């Protein structure tokens, strides 16, 4: 196993010819895909990895400067694909990984036959003529809460982000992966993501994108999925699911997994 694979806990399952790469969002790790993976391994080679900074990765590898922008994560994704000698893949990117995949695809469009974006957003802050869902004041309060008592913040944020039932297994699962992160790293990652603005690069993304979004999502308003659809440079389609929350693959698998599978298998141009 190569250095990059080792650092990102890369796992390869299944033995199909076509490659699916599953990339997780903030506060989770590759376990967020546990309901999807069993449906893929018979037909595809499935690549799972953890973003640097996830609680499952070695915190000593976390470079605060490198990961001060989303490009750092995009370089990691490209390095993983290079080390695994992947020539083409379908990337399923949850939350921030949807944008990370978009960035990676600009420099290497040949590597991605399509990107399935789940709960992705190019910008979380509201702006003139743009609704991202947050004011700067909201984000400052969020960062203060993370800094002052990380554990308390986790237990408050997890149910809000997951949505639905407060005592659900999905909330417990997200609380666990969130709490596994080192607090200073979590704060840094959170700031990088929530303060990011990727609107200016969307027109450079030429690979087909499938934009999947929950009807109700604390982090990403439904209008954001339409914004992505209008501004991405290549072909794209949007599907808004009646699921609740930012991690629907974990909280509503019965509804969301069939949708994900349909989009993984479907070609826009077909």
N, C-alpha and C positions, 0 to 999 in steps of 0.2 A: 504494500500500500504506500502511495506517495505521501509526501509531507502535507500537501493541500488536503488530500482525502482524509488523512488522519486528523488534521486540525478541525475539519468540519464534520467529523463523524459520518462520512459518506457511507451509505448502504446501497447496495445494488440487489434488487430482487427481481425474480422473473427472468425470462430468457427470450422474449420476443425480439424481432428484428428492429421494430421501432422503439425509440427511447422516449420515455415520459420523465420529465424532471419536476419534482414537487418542491416548491420553495415556500417556506412559512413566513408569517408576519411577526410583528412586534410582540414580545412577551410570551411567545410560544416556542416550540421546537418541532422537529419532524413528526413527533407523536400526534400532532394536530390532524394528520392525514390518516389516522388509523382506520377510519371507516371506509376510506376510498381505496386504499392499497389492495385489499383482498379482491376487489373487482377488476384490478388491472394486471395482476401478476401472470395470469394465464396467457394474455395476449401481447404484453409489452415487457420491455426491460425498464424497470422503474428505478430511478435514481432519487434517493432522499438525502438531504444534507441539513445541517444546522447553520444558521447565520452566525457569524462571529458576534459574541456578546450574549448569545443564548446561554441559559444556565447550564446546559450540557457541554459547553465548550470551555476550554482552558482560559480563564480570565487573563492570564499572562500574555496571551496572543492578541488581546484586544488593544489596538492602537488608536488612541483617542483622536489623533489627527487624521488618520486614514479614514476613520468612520464618522468624521464630522460632515461628510457629504455622502449621498447615496451612491456616488460613483465608486467608492471603496467597496461596496457590496457587489456592484456590477463587475468590477475587476475580479472579485472572488469567484463569482459565478462562471465567468469566462475561464478562469484558471482551473476550476473543477472540470469543466467540459473538456479543456485541453488535456488535462492529466488523464481523464478517462477515454480520451480519443473519440469523443462523441462528434459525429459529423453533422447531425441534424437531430433536433428533438422538438417535442411539444413541451412548452414550459407552462406549468400551472402555478401562477404566482398569487399567493394570498396577501392582501393588504399591501404593505410596503414592497413586497417582492414582485407585485405586478409592475410597479414603476422601475424596480431594479432590473427586471427582465426587459422592459422597454428601453432603458438606457443601454444595456448590454447589446440589444438587437440593433442599435444604431451603428455600432462599429462592426458587428458581425451578423448581418441579417441572414447569412447562409446557414448559421447554426440553429435557427429557429423556424420551423415550418409554421408554427403559430404560437400565440401566447393566449392562454386563458387567464383572464384577470378576475380574481374573486375579491370583492370589497376593496378595490383599489381606488386611490385618489391622487391626482397630481398636485393638489394643494389643499391643506386643511383650514387655512385661514380665509375668512371672507375678504373680498377685495371689491373694488368698483366693478360692477357688472359680473361679479363672480360670487357664488355662494358655496363656501367650503364647509360651513357648519360651526366654525369657531371664531371668536374675537380674540385679539392678542391677550386681553385681560383674562379670558377663560384659560388660555394656555399657561399664562404666568401663574395662575392659581393652581393649575394641575402640577406644574413643575415644583412649586413651593411645597405642595402636599407630598410629592414624591421625596423631596429632600428632607422634610421635617420628620416624617415617620413612614418609612417605606412599607413596612408590613401593614400598617393601618390603611395606607393608600391602596395597596394590592387588594385587600379584602373589600374595599369600597368600589374600586374600579372594575374588578372582575365581573360582578353581576350586571353592572351597567353596560359593559362592552358585549357580554354574551347575550344579554336580553333574556326575556322569558322568565322561567322559574328560578327564583333565587337559590334554591337548594339543589339545583340540578347537578348531575355528574359533570356536565360541560363546564359549569361555573367552578366546581372543585378542581377540575382538570386545568382550566386556565389560571386559577389562583395558584396552583402548584407550579406551573412553568414560569409564571410571572415572578413568584417569590423566589424561584431558583436563581434568578439573575442577581448579580452583585449590584447593590443599590446605586453606586456611582456610575456603573456601566449602563444600567437601566435608564437613569436620568439622561445620560449623554445620548443614548440611542433615541429615547423619546423626544429629546430636543431636536436632534437631527431630522427625525421623521416629521414631527408636527410643524417644524419651521421650514420644511422643504417646499420648493415651488418648481415643479417640473413642467409647467404649462408651455414654456418656450421650446421644449424639445419634442413635443407630441407630434408635430408635423413631420419630424425626421424619422418617425417609426413607420416603416413600410411593410413589416410582416403583418399578416392577418391577426386581428385581435378579437377575442370573444370576451365581452364585458358582462360579468355576472354580479348581481347586486341584491342584497336583502331589501325588502320594502321598508323595514325599520332598522336603522343602523346608527347607533350613537356617534360613531366616528365619521361616517360617510353618508351624507344626504343623497337621496335617489337622483337628484338633478345632476350630481357629479358624473354618474354613469353616462348620462346623455351628453354632458360636456366632453367626456373622453371620446365618445362615438363621433361627435362633430369635428373634433380637432386632431385625431390621430391621422397620420399620413397615408396609411394603407387601408385596406378593407376592414370593416369592423361590424359586429352585431352586438346588440344589447339584449339581455334578458333580466328582467326584474322578477325576483322570486318572492313569494309571499312569506318568506322566512323572516325571523326577527333576530337582529343582532349582527355583530361584526365577525363572528366565527361560525357561520351557519353550517359549515362542514362538520363541526363538532356538536353544535346544539340542535340542528334539525337534519341529521343525516338521511332520514327516510325520504325527505323532500329534496335535499340538495345533491346527494350522491348521484341519483339518476340524471339530474340536469348536468352535472359536471361530466359524467360519462358521455352523454349525448354531445356535448360541445368538444370533448377530447376527440371523439370519433368523426365529427362532422366537418366537412370542408366548405368554407364559405363559397368558394368558386365552383364547387361541384354542381 
